[in-house]
Amino acid sequence: MLAVSVVAVGALLLFVFPTRTLVEQRHQIAAVRHEIALLDAENAHLRHEAADLQRPATIERIAREEFGLVMKGEKAYAVLAPPSAAARRSARAAHPAGSARTAPAAHDPWWRSLELWRDL
């Protein structure tokens, strides 16, 4: 009986534990290979994007869209949103009707009636 127990323990040490370790390592290898494939795909995408950012057309598009820049000789126009109700209330509170600030006269140009020009 003792001999059978020793043989069983020996078999566990020689076959089962190394096999279990081998299976775990294969799963780890598969997970790492999958991660490498994902990173390779991301690197390819970033290389393509970096090459695209070197093109003059892309540089111009980004300068116009994100920074509002224009080419020399062009004129830039900005369309401003109307002030919100809260902004109008705070402007009225800061400048009550009896203050030195008055409504433009009927003969004044249209742009003097804009809130933007009053603050300049």
C-alpha positions, 0 to 999 in steps of 0.5 A, a space after each residue: 500500500 505504501 508503495 502504491 501511494 509513493 507511485 501515485 505521488 510520484 506520478 502527480 509530481 511527474 505528470 499532472 502538475 507539469 501538465 497543468 502548468 503547461 496548459 496555463 502557459 498556453 492560455 497565457 501565450 494565446 492571450 498575449 498573442 491576441 493582445 499583440 494582434 490588437 496592438 499591431 492593428 492600433 499601430 497600423 492605424 496610428 501610422 496611417 493617421 500620422 502619415 495623413 497629418 503630414 499632408 498639406 490638405 489635412 493640415 489646412 483642414 485642421 487649421 480651418 476647422 479647429 483653430 479658425 485660421 484662414 489663408 492670407 488674403 481671405 476674410 474670416 466671418 464669425 456668426 455669433 449665437 444670440 445671448 441667452 436669456 440668463 445673459 440678458 438678465 445679468 446685463 440688465 441687472 448690471 446696467 439698470 434702465 436709469 443708468 447712463 447707458 441708453 437705447 440708440 437713437 432712431 438715426 443710429 446705425 443698426 449695429 449700435 443696437 447690438 449688445 456686443 457693440 455696447 460693451 466695446 
